Amino acid sequence: MVTGKRSIGWSLLVALTNGRARIGDDQLAAAVGGRVILVTGASYGIGEATARRLARAGATVLLVARTADQLEVVAGEIRAAGGTAFVYPTNLADPAAVEELARTVLAEHGHVDVLVSNAGKSIRRSIADSYQRFHDIERTNAVNYLGPAKLVLELLPSMRERRSGHIVNVSTAGVRTPPMARWSAYLASKSAFDVWLRSVAQEIRGDGVTTSTVYMGLVHTRMSEPTPLLNKMPGLSPEQAADQVCTAVAERPHNITPPMVRPADALGNLLRVPTDRLFEQYFRRTDGRSKRRGQP
C-alpha cells in the first residue's frame, strides 16, 4: 500500500514538474494521416519516439540526424511495422548541409507539412571550466539555434507559398525559469531560437504557417544521462515526451508548458535578485573547485 501511494505521489510530481499531454491515437491519425513530417534529432530519444508515433498514425516521416546507421535502424523498424519513413543524414551545424537537406526533401516529397525541430546539444559546465572552451558555445549555438533557424529559413518559402505549414520547436522549460549556474551555453542557445521563432511567428501566421513551442521538462534520455543529478529527479520517458510533441503537431497550440513553469517564471521575474542569490549559494556549495580552493 505504501509503495502504491509513493508511486502515485511520484507520478503526480512528474506531472506537475514536467507536464503530461496525451493525445488519442484516433485524433492524431486524423491530424497527421498522409502528412509529410520532418523530425530532426530522430535517431534517439524524443525525436525517435516522436517519429515512431507519427508513423504509426499514418504520417510520412522524414528522419534527420547525424547518425546514419541509427536512422536506418529506426526507419527499418518503422517500415516493418507498416509505416513510411525516409532517412536524411545531416549535420545541422553545417549550413551547406542544411541547404542540401531542404533541396533534396522538397525535390523528393514536394513539400513539408510539419517541421519538428527537436535536435539539440546539451552541455553542463561551469564558467571556470570553460575559459579555454569557447568552441562549446559555438557548437551549442550551431545545433540549438543557428542550425534550426537555417532549416526554418529553407522550408518557410515553400510553406508560405502553399499557405500551409506548422513548425514545432522542442525547447526546454529552462528558458522559462530562472537561469541556473553551469547551464549558460545551453540555456542561452535554446533561448535564442525560442525568441527568434516567436518573433518570426508574428510574420508568418497570416500566410497560414503556425508555430508551437513545447517547453519540455526533464526527459530521461542519452542527453541527460551524463548528469548524475538529473538521473535522480522526476522526469518523463521519451515516449511520454513524444506525446507532448505529437499533441503540438496535431492541435497546434501556441505552447505546451509544464504546470509549475508559469509560476516559477513569474516568481523568478518578480524576485529576480533573491532567486539569483539562492542559485548562487547552491552553486558555491556544490562546486568542487570552490571547495578545493577553500572558498565558502
C-alpha positions as a Markdown table, in Angstrom:
| # | Residue | x | y | z |
|---|---|---|---|---|
| 1 | Met | 0.0 | 0.0 | 0.0 |
| 2 | Val | 2.8 | 2.4 | 0.9 |
| 3 | Thr | 4.6 | 1.6 | -2.3 |
| 4 | Gly | 1.4 | 2.4 | -4.2 |
| 5 | Lys | 1.0 | 5.7 | -2.5 |
| 6 | Arg | 4.6 | 6.6 | -3.2 |
| 7 | Ser | 4.1 | 5.6 | -6.8 |
| 8 | Ile | 1.1 | 7.8 | -7.2 |
| 9 | Gly | 2.8 | 10.7 | -5.4 |
| 10 | Trp | 5.9 | 10.3 | -7.7 |
| 11 | Ser | 3.7 | 10.3 | -10.8 |
| 12 | Leu | 1.9 | 13.4 | -9.6 |
| 13 | Leu | 5.3 | 15.1 | -9.0 |
| 14 | Val | 6.4 | 14.2 | -12.5 |
| 15 | Ala | 3.2 | 15.6 | -14.0 |
| 16 | Leu | 3.5 | 18.9 | -12.0 |
| 17 | Thr | 7.1 | 19.5 | -12.8 |
| 18 | Asn | 7.3 | 18.1 | -16.4 |
| 19 | Gly | 3.7 | 18.2 | -17.7 |
| 20 | Arg | 1.7 | 15.4 | -19.2 |
| 21 | Ala | -0.2 | 15.6 | -22.5 |
| 22 | Arg | -1.7 | 12.5 | -24.1 |
| 23 | Ile | -3.3 | 12.7 | -27.5 |
| 24 | Gly | -5.5 | 9.8 | -28.6 |
| 25 | Asp | -4.4 | 7.6 | -31.5 |
| 26 | Asp | -7.6 | 8.4 | -33.5 |
| 27 | Gln | -7.2 | 12.2 | -33.0 |
| 28 | Leu | -3.5 | 12.0 | -34.0 |
| 29 | Ala | -4.3 | 9.9 | -37.1 |
| 30 | Ala | -6.9 | 12.3 | -38.2 |
| 31 | Ala | -4.5 | 15.2 | -37.9 |
| 32 | Val | -1.3 | 13.7 | -39.5 |
| 33 | Gly | -2.5 | 10.9 | -41.8 |
| 34 | Gly | -0.9 | 11.3 | -45.2 |
| 35 | Arg | 1.1 | 14.4 | -44.0 |
| 36 | Val | 4.9 | 14.8 | -44.6 |
| 37 | Ile | 6.6 | 15.5 | -41.3 |
| 38 | Leu | 10.3 | 16.2 | -40.9 |
| 39 | Val | 11.7 | 15.3 | -37.5 |
| 40 | Thr | 15.3 | 16.4 | -36.5 |
| 41 | Gly | 17.2 | 14.5 | -33.9 |
| 42 | Ala | 15.3 | 11.4 | -34.9 |
| 43 | Ser | 17.9 | 8.8 | -34.2 |
| 44 | Tyr | 17.4 | 8.6 | -30.4 |
| 45 | Gly | 15.3 | 9.9 | -27.5 |
| 46 | Ile | 12.4 | 12.2 | -28.0 |
| 47 | Gly | 12.9 | 12.5 | -31.8 |
| 48 | Glu | 12.9 | 8.8 | -32.3 |
| 49 | Ala | 9.9 | 8.2 | -30.1 |
| 50 | Thr | 8.0 | 11.1 | -31.9 |
| 51 | Ala | 8.8 | 9.7 | -35.3 |
| 52 | Arg | 7.6 | 6.3 | -34.4 |
| 53 | Arg | 4.3 | 7.6 | -33.0 |
| 54 | Leu | 3.7 | 9.8 | -36.0 |
| 55 | Ala | 4.4 | 7.0 | -38.4 |
| 56 | Arg | 2.0 | 4.7 | -36.6 |
| 57 | Ala | -0.6 | 7.4 | -37.0 |
| 58 | Gly | -0.1 | 7.4 | -40.8 |
| 59 | Ala | 2.3 | 10.3 | -41.4 |
| 60 | Thr | 5.2 | 10.0 | -43.8 |
| 61 | Val | 8.2 | 10.8 | -41.5 |
| 62 | Leu | 11.5 | 12.2 | -42.7 |
| 63 | Leu | 14.2 | 11.3 | -40.2 |
| 64 | Val | 17.1 | 13.7 | -39.8 |
| 65 | Ala | 20.2 | 13.3 | -37.6 |
| 66 | Arg | 23.9 | 12.9 | -38.0 |
| 67 | Thr | 24.0 | 9.2 | -37.2 |
| 68 | Ala | 23.1 | 7.5 | -40.5 |
| 69 | Asp | 23.3 | 3.9 | -39.2 |
| 70 | Gln | 20.9 | 4.5 | -36.3 |
| 71 | Leu | 18.5 | 6.4 | -38.6 |
| 72 | Glu | 18.4 | 3.3 | -40.8 |
| 73 | Val | 17.6 | 1.2 | -37.8 |
| 74 | Val | 14.7 | 3.4 | -36.8 |
| 75 | Ala | 13.4 | 3.7 | -40.3 |
| 76 | Gly | 13.6 | -0.1 | -40.8 |
| 77 | Glu | 11.6 | -0.8 | -37.7 |
| 78 | Ile | 9.0 | 1.9 | -38.7 |
| 79 | Arg | 8.7 | 0.3 | -42.2 |
| 80 | Ala | 8.5 | -3.2 | -40.7 |
| 81 | Ala | 5.5 | -2.0 | -38.6 |
| 82 | Gly | 3.8 | -0.7 | -41.7 |
| 83 | Gly | 4.8 | 2.9 | -41.6 |
| 84 | Thr | 6.5 | 5.1 | -44.1 |
| 85 | Ala | 9.9 | 6.6 | -43.3 |
| 86 | Phe | 12.8 | 8.2 | -45.2 |
| 87 | Val | 16.3 | 8.8 | -43.9 |
| 88 | Tyr | 18.3 | 12.0 | -44.4 |
| 89 | Pro | 21.6 | 12.0 | -42.5 |
| 90 | Thr | 22.5 | 15.7 | -41.9 |
| 91 | Asn | 24.8 | 17.7 | -39.7 |
| 92 | Leu | 22.5 | 20.6 | -38.8 |
| 93 | Ala | 25.6 | 22.6 | -37.7 |
| 94 | Asp | 26.7 | 22.8 | -41.3 |
| 95 | Pro | 24.7 | 25.5 | -43.2 |
| 96 | Ala | 25.5 | 23.9 | -46.6 |
| 97 | Ala | 24.3 | 20.5 | -45.4 |
| 98 | Val | 21.0 | 22.1 | -44.2 |
| 99 | Glu | 20.5 | 23.7 | -47.6 |
| 100 | Glu | 21.1 | 20.4 | -49.4 |
| 101 | Leu | 18.7 | 18.7 | -47.0 |
| 102 | Ala | 15.9 | 21.1 | -47.8 |
| 103 | Arg | 16.6 | 20.9 | -51.5 |
| 104 | Thr | 16.5 | 17.1 | -51.5 |
| 105 | Val | 13.4 | 16.8 | -49.3 |
| 106 | Leu | 11.4 | 19.3 | -51.4 |
| 107 | Ala | 12.5 | 17.7 | -54.6 |
| 108 | Glu | 11.6 | 14.2 | -53.4 |
| 109 | His | 8.4 | 15.0 | -51.5 |
| 110 | Gly | 7.2 | 18.2 | -52.9 |
| 111 | His | 6.6 | 19.9 | -49.6 |
| 112 | Val | 6.9 | 19.5 | -45.8 |
| 113 | Asp | 3.6 | 19.9 | -43.8 |
| 114 | Val | 5.2 | 19.9 | -40.4 |
| 115 | Leu | 8.8 | 20.5 | -39.2 |
| 116 | Val | 9.5 | 19.2 | -35.7 |
| 117 | Ser | 12.7 | 21.0 | -34.6 |
| 118 | Asn | 13.9 | 18.6 | -31.9 |
| 119 | Ala | 17.7 | 18.1 | -32.4 |
| 120 | Gly | 19.7 | 19.6 | -29.6 |
| 121 | Lys | 23.0 | 19.6 | -27.8 |
| 122 | Ser | 23.2 | 19.8 | -24.1 |
| 123 | Ile | 26.1 | 21.0 | -22.0 |
| 124 | Arg | 26.5 | 21.5 | -18.3 |
| 125 | Arg | 29.8 | 23.1 | -17.4 |
| 126 | Ser | 30.9 | 25.9 | -15.0 |
| 127 | Ile | 32.4 | 29.1 | -16.5 |
| 128 | Ala | 35.7 | 28.3 | -14.7 |
| 129 | Asp | 35.9 | 25.1 | -16.8 |
| 130 | Ser | 35.1 | 27.0 | -20.0 |
| 131 | Tyr | 37.8 | 29.6 | -20.2 |
| 132 | Gln | 39.6 | 27.6 | -23.0 |
| 133 | Arg | 36.5 | 26.1 | -24.4 |
| 134 | Phe | 34.8 | 28.8 | -26.5 |
| 135 | His | 34.1 | 26.1 | -29.0 |
| 136 | Asp | 31.5 | 24.7 | -26.6 |
| 137 | Ile | 29.4 | 27.9 | -27.0 |
| 138 | Glu | 29.9 | 27.8 | -30.8 |
| 139 | Arg | 28.9 | 24.2 | -31.1 |
| 140 | Thr | 25.9 | 24.5 | -28.8 |
| 141 | Asn | 24.6 | 27.6 | -30.7 |
| 142 | Ala | 25.2 | 25.8 | -34.1 |
| 143 | Val | 23.0 | 22.9 | -33.1 |
| 144 | Asn | 20.4 | 24.6 | -30.9 |
| 145 | Tyr | 20.0 | 27.9 | -32.6 |
| 146 | Leu | 21.7 | 28.5 | -35.9 |
| 147 | Gly | 21.0 | 25.1 | -37.5 |
| 148 | Pro | 17.3 | 25.1 | -36.6 |
| 149 | Ala | 16.9 | 28.7 | -37.8 |
| 150 | Lys | 18.7 | 27.9 | -41.1 |
| 151 | Leu | 16.3 | 24.9 | -41.6 |
| 152 | Val | 13.3 | 27.0 | -41.0 |
| 153 | Leu | 14.5 | 29.6 | -43.5 |
| 154 | Glu | 15.0 | 26.9 | -46.1 |
| 155 | Leu | 11.5 | 25.4 | -45.7 |
| 156 | Leu | 9.5 | 28.6 | -45.0 |
| 157 | Pro | 9.2 | 29.8 | -48.6 |
| 158 | Ser | 7.5 | 26.6 | -49.6 |
| 159 | Met | 5.2 | 26.6 | -46.6 |
| 160 | Arg | 4.2 | 30.3 | -47.2 |
| 161 | Glu | 3.6 | 29.7 | -50.9 |
| 162 | Arg | 1.3 | 26.8 | -50.1 |
| 163 | Arg | -0.2 | 28.8 | -47.3 |
| 164 | Ser | 0.1 | 25.8 | -45.1 |
| 165 | Gly | 2.6 | 24.6 | -42.6 |
| 166 | His | 3.4 | 24.1 | -39.0 |
| 167 | Ile | 6.7 | 24.3 | -37.0 |
| 168 | Val | 7.1 | 22.7 | -33.6 |
| 169 | Asn | 10.0 | 23.8 | -31.5 |
| 170 | Val | 11.0 | 21.2 | -28.9 |
| 171 | Ser | 12.5 | 23.6 | -26.4 |
| 172 | Thr | 13.2 | 23.4 | -22.7 |
| 173 | Ala | 11.4 | 24.6 | -19.6 |
| 174 | Gly | 14.7 | 26.1 | -18.6 |
| 175 | Val | 14.2 | 29.1 | -20.9 |
| 176 | Arg | 11.1 | 29.9 | -19.0 |
| 177 | Thr | 12.5 | 29.6 | -15.5 |
| 178 | Pro | 15.3 | 31.5 | -13.7 |
| 179 | Pro | 18.7 | 30.6 | -15.2 |
| 180 | Met | 21.0 | 28.3 | -13.3 |
| 181 | Ala | 24.7 | 28.1 | -13.0 |
| 182 | Arg | 26.6 | 25.7 | -15.2 |
| 183 | Trp | 23.9 | 25.8 | -17.9 |
| 184 | Ser | 24.8 | 29.1 | -19.5 |
| 185 | Ala | 25.8 | 27.9 | -23.0 |
| 186 | Tyr | 22.8 | 25.5 | -23.3 |
| 187 | Leu | 20.1 | 27.9 | -22.0 |
| 188 | Ala | 21.4 | 30.8 | -24.0 |
| 189 | Ser | 21.3 | 28.8 | -27.2 |
| 190 | Lys | 17.8 | 27.4 | -26.6 |
| 191 | Ser | 16.5 | 30.9 | -25.6 |
| 192 | Ala | 17.9 | 32.4 | -28.8 |
| 193 | Phe | 15.9 | 30.1 | -31.0 |
| 194 | Asp | 12.9 | 30.4 | -28.8 |
| 195 | Val | 12.8 | 34.2 | -29.1 |
| 196 | Trp | 13.7 | 34.1 | -32.8 |
| 197 | Leu | 10.9 | 31.7 | -33.7 |
| 198 | Arg | 8.4 | 33.6 | -31.6 |
| 199 | Ser | 9.3 | 36.8 | -33.5 |
| 200 | Val | 9.1 | 35.0 | -36.9 |
| 201 | Ala | 5.7 | 33.6 | -35.9 |
| 202 | Gln | 4.1 | 37.0 | -35.9 |
| 203 | Glu | 5.1 | 37.5 | -39.6 |
| 204 | Ile | 4.0 | 34.1 | -41.0 |
| 205 | Arg | 0.7 | 33.4 | -39.3 |
| 206 | Gly | -1.1 | 35.5 | -41.8 |
| 207 | Asp | 0.3 | 33.2 | -44.5 |
| 208 | Gly | -1.1 | 30.1 | -43.0 |
| 209 | Val | 2.0 | 28.9 | -41.2 |
| 210 | Thr | 1.8 | 28.3 | -37.5 |
| 211 | Thr | 4.2 | 27.5 | -34.7 |
| 212 | Ser | 4.1 | 25.7 | -31.4 |
| 213 | Thr | 6.8 | 25.5 | -28.7 |
| 214 | Val | 7.0 | 22.6 | -26.3 |
| 215 | Tyr | 8.8 | 23.8 | -23.2 |
| 216 | Met | 9.9 | 20.3 | -22.3 |
| 217 | Gly | 10.6 | 19.4 | -18.7 |
| 218 | Leu | 13.2 | 16.8 | -17.7 |
| 219 | Val | 13.3 | 13.8 | -20.0 |
| 220 | His | 15.4 | 10.8 | -19.2 |
| 221 | Thr | 17.4 | 10.2 | -22.4 |
| 222 | Arg | 21.0 | 9.8 | -23.5 |
| 223 | Met | 21.4 | 13.6 | -23.4 |
| 224 | Ser | 20.5 | 13.8 | -19.6 |
| 225 | Glu | 22.3 | 10.6 | -18.6 |
| 226 | Pro | 25.8 | 12.1 | -18.1 |
| 227 | Thr | 24.5 | 14.4 | -15.4 |
| 228 | Pro | 24.0 | 12.3 | -12.2 |
| 229 | Leu | 21.8 | 14.9 | -10.5 |
| 230 | Leu | 19.2 | 14.8 | -13.3 |
| 231 | Asn | 19.0 | 11.0 | -13.1 |
| 232 | Lys | 17.7 | 11.3 | -9.6 |
| 233 | Met | 15.0 | 13.9 | -10.5 |
| 234 | Pro | 11.4 | 13.2 | -11.6 |
| 235 | Gly | 11.3 | 13.1 | -15.4 |
| 236 | Leu | 9.4 | 11.8 | -18.4 |
| 237 | Ser | 10.3 | 8.9 | -20.6 |
| 238 | Pro | 10.9 | 9.6 | -24.3 |
| 239 | Glu | 7.5 | 8.2 | -25.1 |
| 240 | Gln | 5.8 | 10.5 | -22.7 |
| 241 | Ala | 7.7 | 13.4 | -24.1 |
| 242 | Ala | 6.7 | 12.4 | -27.6 |
| 243 | Asp | 3.1 | 12.6 | -26.5 |
| 244 | Gln | 3.6 | 16.3 | -25.9 |
| 245 | Val | 5.3 | 16.8 | -29.2 |
| 246 | Cys | 2.5 | 14.9 | -31.0 |
| 247 | Thr | -0.1 | 17.0 | -29.2 |
| 248 | Ala | 1.7 | 20.1 | -30.5 |
| 249 | Val | 1.7 | 18.7 | -34.0 |
| 250 | Ala | -2.0 | 17.8 | -34.1 |
| 251 | Glu | -3.6 | 20.6 | -32.0 |
| 252 | Arg | -1.2 | 23.4 | -32.9 |
| 253 | Pro | -1.3 | 25.3 | -29.6 |
| 254 | His | 0.9 | 28.4 | -29.1 |
| 255 | Asn | 2.9 | 26.4 | -26.5 |
| 256 | Ile | 2.8 | 23.5 | -24.1 |
| 257 | Thr | 4.3 | 24.3 | -20.7 |
| 258 | Pro | 4.6 | 22.2 | -17.5 |
| 259 | Pro | 2.2 | 23.4 | -14.8 |
| 260 | Met | 5.0 | 24.5 | -12.4 |
| 261 | Val | 6.8 | 26.5 | -15.0 |
| 262 | Arg | 4.5 | 29.5 | -15.2 |
| 263 | Pro | 4.5 | 30.3 | -11.5 |
| 264 | Ala | 8.3 | 29.7 | -11.4 |
| 265 | Asp | 8.7 | 32.1 | -14.4 |
| 266 | Ala | 6.5 | 34.8 | -12.7 |
| 267 | Leu | 8.2 | 34.5 | -9.3 |
| 268 | Gly | 11.6 | 34.4 | -10.9 |
| 269 | Asn | 11.0 | 37.8 | -12.6 |
| 270 | Leu | 9.3 | 39.3 | -9.5 |
| 271 | Leu | 12.1 | 38.0 | -7.2 |
| 272 | Arg | 15.0 | 38.1 | -9.6 |
| 273 | Val | 17.7 | 39.2 | -7.1 |
| 274 | Pro | 16.9 | 36.8 | -4.3 |
| 275 | Thr | 16.4 | 33.9 | -6.8 |
| 276 | Asp | 19.8 | 34.6 | -8.3 |
| 277 | Arg | 21.4 | 34.7 | -4.9 |
| 278 | Leu | 19.7 | 31.4 | -3.9 |
| 279 | Phe | 21.1 | 29.7 | -7.0 |
| 280 | Glu | 24.5 | 31.3 | -6.4 |
| 281 | Gln | 24.6 | 29.8 | -2.9 |
| 282 | Tyr | 23.6 | 26.4 | -4.3 |
| 283 | Phe | 26.5 | 26.6 | -6.9 |
| 284 | Arg | 29.0 | 27.6 | -4.3 |
| 285 | Arg | 28.0 | 24.7 | -2.0 |
| 286 | Thr | 28.2 | 22.2 | -4.9 |
| 287 | Asp | 31.2 | 23.5 | -6.8 |
| 288 | Gly | 34.2 | 21.2 | -6.4 |
| 289 | Arg | 36.7 | 23.9 | -7.5 |
| 290 | Ser | 35.4 | 26.3 | -4.8 |
| 291 | Lys | 35.7 | 23.6 | -2.2 |
| 292 | Arg | 39.3 | 22.8 | -3.2 |
| 293 | Arg | 40.2 | 26.5 | -3.0 |
| 294 | Gly | 38.7 | 26.6 | 0.4 |
| 295 | Gln | 36.1 | 29.2 | -0.5 |
| 296 | Pro | 32.7 | 29.2 | 1.2 |
